[in-house]
Amino acid sequence: MSSIDNGKIQEDDISLGQLLNTLDGERDAPLVFYYDGRPVKPGYHITEVKAGQFSALDCGANPEAWTEIFIQLWDIEEGDRTHMPAGKFQAIIRKVTDHVQLDGSAKLTFEVSDGVRPMQLYCAAMPILSAGTVHVSLSPRPASCKPRDRWLAEENSKAAACCGPRTATRGCCA
């Protein structure tokens, strides 16, 4: 089995550490997550934080291992609450680390539900500070065929190397 490799986070994913580091200077700023084209309601809760270590075999019989952090958001309206400040989010994560080991380099997955619809999985983009609010876009976490994804990345890399400026040692674009 491969050793744990958290370096394979997709370019549209962020790790828990990246999110927390970005929030460091914005403790009082409201933290607003966006999914399915809309922001979470101001009363949202973090209902669970889970850390998992996974070992798997993909459809190409390639073994893999990684860690992943799951943050569950309950998207509800509750009284006259406002969006959670970034500092409160950080405090919740710190409290979790008193009981659960969280790897800052782990892939970060958000589980979101309004308490009626089934929970759905999302990956998070880098937070953006705008008008005194921290905005984090969540996009659906799609299934994929990892061998195909690796092959496509390799082919794209070859094409980029081949079709760059021509040098004496590379003549493939001739």
PyMOL commands that set and color helices and strands:
alter all, ss='L'
color gray80, all
select helices_A, chain A and resi 6-8+16-26+86-97+146-162
alter helices_A, ss='H'
color red, helices_A
select strands_A, chain A and resi 31-35+38-39+45-57+63-74+107-113+120-124+128-130+133-140
alter strands_A, ss='S'
color yellow, strands_A
deselect
rebuild
show_as cartoon
